[in-house]
C-alpha cells in the first residue's frame, strides 16, 4: 500500500547540514496500523510529513498505492492536495471562528469541483457520526473539550474518505485518562473503516497498544521493526531495549553460546548469567543483558533450576497502586523488580532473586 525506498531528508542551517532521515525504507500493508516510534529528533515526524508532501526529500521514492508521489530520480513530487491522504496534526489545527460542522466541511468546500449542498451535508454528518460528534455539529469549535477537539480533527481528516490516514502525535495534548480512552477509540475506528494508518508518537504505551507494526527510529534510521510484542520481548540492541518500557541492563561479555538453542553464558565481572543471545552475537563480544522488572521473581519462583539466582539487599520500594516497584542492590548491579502490591518487603531486607534464563536477553551494547 505504502512503499518508501531510500528516503533521505537533510535540513540546511547556518551551522551546516543536519541529516534528519538517513536512507530509510518502509513497506506498509493495506489496512495496517503502522506506528513510527522514537525520541524527539529521531526523524519520525519528518518522515510522516514527507508522506504528506509537506517536506521535500533530497533522495528516495514514495509510493501511495499504485501512484508514485515522489521520486528524486524522475523529478516527481505530487503536491499534498493531490495525494489521497487525511492528516491529523499534533495541534489539531482547528479553525476557531467556525463551528464543528464548518470545520469538517472546509476541505470539501475547497475542492476544485464543489459538492452540492445535500451531498456535502451528508458526507460531513457521516464523518461526525463516525467520531460520535454529530450532536455537536452546530457548536463553536472553541467550546469543545480536548477530547472533542481531537475527534473533530479526526473527522475532518476522514471526511475526504482517504485511503491513508496520517496522525502526528494526536494524543499528546490530552490528560492521561483521556489519552487511554482515545487510544482505543482511534484504533477501533480505523480498523472498522479499513484505513491504512501511519501514526507518529514518542509514547511507548501508545505504540504497543495500538499498532500492528512498530519501527523504532533512532537518529534518522530504523533501529528495529516488528510487531509490538517482538519489539518489547526481543530487542536487538541496547537503544531499543532501553527505549521500549523499563528494563534492567547488565554490561557483560559473552563466554560461550549453545548453537542449538541460542542460549549462552555471559560474564558480568565476578559472576555469570545464562541468557538468550540475539542473532549475530559471538563469544568474546561485549553485550548488555536485558531483563524486564516484571520478569524477576523473589526466591526460587518463576523458573526453578532454569533461572539465574542472585542475592542482594532491598534499597528502595515504591507503591504504584497496581504493583510494588523495588530496587535491589546485587553483585551484578542495581536491579528494578516489579511485584504484586500485596508483597511485604522493606528497604534493608536481604533477598534472593530469580532471573529466568528465557527472560534474560543479550543484545548489542
C-alpha positions in Angstrom: 0.0 0.0 0.0 2.8 2.5 1.0 6.3 2.0 -0.2 9.2 4.2 0.9 12.7 3.5 -0.6 16.0 5.0 0.5 14.4 8.2 1.8 16.9 10.9 2.7 16.0 14.4 4.1 18.6 17.0 5.2 17.9 20.3 6.8 20.3 23.2 6.0 21.1 25.6 8.8 23.5 28.4 9.5 25.6 25.8 11.3 25.7 23.4 8.3 23.6 20.5 7.2 21.7 18.3 9.6 20.6 14.8 8.4 17.0 14.2 9.6 16.2 11.0 7.7 19.1 8.8 6.5 18.1 6.4 3.8 15.1 4.6 5.4 12.9 2.1 3.6 9.4 1.1 4.7 6.7 -1.2 3.4 3.2 -0.7 4.9 0.4 -3.1 4.0 -3.2 -2.1 3.2 -5.3 -1.6 6.4 -2.2 -1.8 8.7 -1.8 0.4 11.7 1.8 1.4 11.4 3.5 3.4 14.2 6.7 5.4 13.9 8.1 5.4 17.4 11.2 7.2 18.7 12.5 10.0 20.8 12.3 13.7 19.8 14.6 14.5 16.9 14.8 10.9 15.6 13.1 11.8 12.2 9.6 10.2 12.7 7.6 13.4 12.1 9.8 14.4 9.2 9.1 11.0 7.6 5.4 11.5 8.1 5.5 15.0 6.6 7.3 13.6 3.6 4.5 11.1 3.1 2.1 14.0 3.2 4.0 16.1 0.8 4.9 18.7 3.4 8.6 18.1 3.2 10.9 18.0 0.1 13.2 15.0 0.4 16.7 15.0 -1.0 16.6 11.5 -2.3 14.4 8.3 -2.5 10.9 7.4 -3.7 7.5 7.3 -2.1 4.6 5.4 -3.5 1.0 5.5 -2.2 -0.9 2.6 -3.6 -0.3 2.4 -7.4 0.8 6.1 -7.6 4.4 7.3 -7.4 4.0 10.5 -5.5 7.7 11.3 -5.0 10.9 10.3 -6.9 14.2 12.2 -6.8 15.5 10.5 -10.0 12.3 11.1 -12.0 11.6 14.6 -10.7 8.2 13.7 -9.4 6.7 15.5 -6.4 2.9 15.3 -6.2 1.5 18.2 -4.1 -0.3 17.4 -0.8 -3.8 18.3 -2.1 -3.5 15.6 -4.8 -2.3 12.8 -2.5 -5.1 10.5 -1.2 -4.4 11.2 2.4 -6.1 12.6 5.5 -3.9 14.1 8.3 -4.4 15.0 11.9 -1.7 17.4 13.3 -0.4 17.5 16.8 -2.1 20.9 17.4 -5.3 19.7 15.7 -5.3 23.0 13.5 -9.0 23.6 14.1 -10.5 26.9 12.8 -11.7 28.8 16.0 -14.1 31.0 14.0 -16.0 28.1 12.6 -18.4 25.6 14.3 -17.9 21.9 14.2 -19.9 21.3 11.0 -18.0 24.1 9.1 -14.6 22.8 10.3 -15.3 19.3 8.9 -16.9 20.8 5.7 -13.9 23.0 5.0 -11.8 20.6 2.9 -14.9 19.6 0.9 -15.7 23.3 0.1 -12.1 23.9 -1.0 -12.1 21.1 -3.6 -11.8 22.3 -7.2 -15.1 20.7 -8.1 -17.6 21.9 -5.5 -20.0 19.5 -4.0 -23.8 20.2 -3.9 -25.2 21.3 -0.5 -27.1 18.0 0.1 -24.2 15.5 -0.6 -21.8 17.8 1.3 -24.0 17.8 4.4 -24.5 14.0 4.2 -20.7 13.5 3.9 -20.0 15.8 6.9 -22.6 14.3 9.1 -21.3 10.8 8.2 -17.8 11.8 9.4 -19.2 13.4 12.6 -21.2 10.2 13.3 -18.0 8.1 12.9 -16.4 10.1 15.8 -19.6 10.5 17.8 -19.9 14.3 17.3 -23.0 14.5 15.2 -25.0 16.0 18.1 -22.4 18.9 18.4 -22.5 19.9 14.7 -23.5 23.5 15.4 -21.3 24.1 18.5 -18.5 26.7 18.1 -15.1 25.0 17.9 -13.6 26.9 20.9 -16.3 25.4 23.2 -15.2 21.8 22.7 -13.2 19.8 25.3 -9.8 18.5 24.5 -11.1 15.0 23.5 -13.9 16.6 21.4 -11.3 18.7 19.5 -9.3 15.6 18.9 -12.4 13.9 17.4 -13.1 16.9 15.3 -9.7 16.9 13.8 -10.1 13.2 13.1 -13.5 13.8 11.4 -12.0 16.5 9.2 -9.3 14.1 8.1 -11.9 11.3 7.4 -14.4 13.4 5.5 -12.4 13.2 2.3 -12.6 9.4 2.6 -8.8 8.9 2.2 -7.1 5.6 1.7 -4.3 6.7 4.0 -4.6 8.4 7.4 -1.6 10.2 8.9 -1.6 11.0 12.6 1.2 13.2 14.2 1.1 12.7 18.0 -2.6 13.4 18.1 -3.0 12.5 21.8 -0.1 14.4 23.3 -2.3 17.3 24.4 -4.7 15.2 26.4 -4.6 14.1 30.0 -3.6 10.6 30.9 -7.1 9.2 31.4 -8.4 10.7 28.1 -5.4 9.5 26.2 -6.2 6.0 27.3 -9.8 6.3 26.2 -8.8 7.8 22.8 -6.2 5.2 22.1 -8.9 2.5 21.9 -11.3 4.7 20.0 -8.9 5.6 17.3 -7.7 2.0 16.9 -11.2 0.7 16.7 -12.3 3.4 14.3 -9.6 3.0 11.7 -9.7 -0.8 11.9 -13.5 -0.7 11.3 -13.1 1.6 8.3 -10.1 -0.3 7.0 -7.9 2.7 6.5 -4.2 2.3 6.3 -2.8 4.4 9.2 0.6 5.8 9.9 0.9 7.1 13.4 3.7 9.1 15.0 4.4 9.0 18.7 7.2 9.1 21.3 4.8 7.3 23.8 5.8 3.6 24.0 2.4 2.6 25.5 0.6 4.1 22.6 2.7 2.2 20.1 2.4 -1.1 22.0 -1.3 -1.0 22.5 -2.4 0.5 19.1 -0.1 -0.9 16.4 0.2 -3.8 14.1 3.8 -2.9 13.2 6.3 -0.6 15.1 9.5 0.7 13.6 11.7 2.2 16.3 13.6 5.2 14.9 17.0 6.5 16.2 18.9 9.4 14.7 17.1 9.1 11.3 17.3 5.4 10.8 15.2 2.3 11.7 16.8 0.6 14.7 14.3 -2.2 14.7 10.9 -3.0 13.2 8.3 -5.6 14.0 5.1 -6.4 15.9 4.8 -4.7 19.3 5.4 -8.0 21.2 8.6 -8.6 19.2 9.9 -5.1 19.9 9.3 -5.4 23.6 10.3 -9.0 24.2 13.1 -9.4 21.7 15.0 -6.1 21.3 18.1 -6.3 19.2 20.3 -3.6 20.8 20.6 -1.5 23.9 18.8 1.5 22.5 15.6 -0.4 21.6 15.7 -2.3 24.9 16.1 0.9 26.9 13.6 2.9 25.0 10.7 0.4 25.0 9.4 0.1 28.5 11.6 -0.2 31.6 14.4 -2.7 31.6 17.5 -3.7 33.6 20.7 -3.8 31.6 23.8 -5.5 32.9 27.1 -5.0 31.0 28.8 -8.3 30.3 31.0 -10.3 27.9 29.9 -13.5 26.1 31.8 -16.6 27.2 30.0 -19.2 25.1 26.9 -19.8 23.0 25.0 -23.1 22.5 24.3 -23.2 18.8 21.3 -25.5 19.3 19.0 -23.3 21.4 20.8 -19.9 21.2 21.4 -19.8 25.0 24.8 -18.6 26.1 26.8 -17.7 29.2 27.9 -14.1 29.8 30.5 -12.9 32.3 29.3 -9.8 34.3 32.6 -9.3 36.1 32.5 -11.7 39.0 29.5 -13.8 38.2 27.8 -15.3 35.2 24.4 -15.2 33.7 22.8 -17.7 31.3 20.7 -15.8 28.7 19.2 -15.9 25.2 21.5 -14.5 22.6 20.3 -12.1 19.9 21.2 -13.2 16.4 24.7 -12.4 15.2 26.4 -12.3 18.6 29.7 -14.1 19.1 31.8 -15.3 22.0 34.1 -12.6 23.3 31.7 -9.8 22.3 30.7 -7.0 24.8 27.0 -7.0 25.3 24.2 -5.8 27.6 22.0 -8.5 29.3 18.4 -7.1 29.5 15.7 -8.4 31.8 12.4 -6.7 32.4 11.4 -5.8 36.1 8.2 -7.9 35.8 10.3 -11.0 34.9 12.3 -11.0 38.1 11.0 -13.1 41.0 11.7 -13.4 44.7 13.2 -16.6 45.8 13.0 -19.6 43.5 9.7 -18.7 41.9 9.4 -18.3 38.2 11.7 -20.9 36.7 13.3 -23.0 39.4 16.5 -24.6 38.3 16.2 -22.9 34.9 16.8 -19.5 36.4 19.8 -17.4 37.3 19.9 -16.7 41.0 21.5 -13.6 42.6 21.5 -12.3 46.1 21.0 -8.7 47.2 19.5 -6.2 49.6 16.5 -4.0 49.0 17.4 -0.3 48.9 14.1 1.3 47.8 10.4 0.5 47.5 7.7 2.4 45.7 4.0 1.7 45.9 2.4 2.2 42.5 -1.1 1.0 43.2 -1.2 -1.9 40.8 2.3 -3.0 41.7 5.2 -2.6 44.1 8.5 -1.4 42.5 11.7 -2.3 44.3 15.3 -1.6 43.8 17.7 -4.4 44.9 21.4 -3.9 45.0 23.2 -7.1 43.9 26.7 -8.1 42.8 25.7 -7.6 39.1 24.3 -4.1 39.8 21.1 -2.4 41.0 18.0 -4.3 39.7 14.5 -2.9 39.5 11.8 -5.6 40.2 8.0 -5.3 40.0 6.0 -7.3 42.5 2.3 -7.7 43.3 1.3 -4.8 45.7 0.4 -7.3 48.4 4.0 -8.3 48.9 5.5 -7.1 52.2 9.1 -6.2 51.6 11.1 -3.3 53.2 14.3 -1.5 52.5 17.3 -3.2 54.1 15.8 -6.7 53.7 18.1 -9.4 52.2 16.6 -11.2 49.3 17.4 -13.8 46.6 16.2 -13.1 43.1 15.4 -15.5 40.3 16.1 -14.3 36.7 14.6 -16.9 34.3 17.0 -17.7 31.5 14.4 -17.1 28.8 13.6 -13.7 30.2 17.3 -12.6 30.1 18.3 -11.4 26.6 21.8 -10.5 25.4 21.8 -7.6 23.0 24.5 -5.5 21.3 25.9 -3.0 23.7 
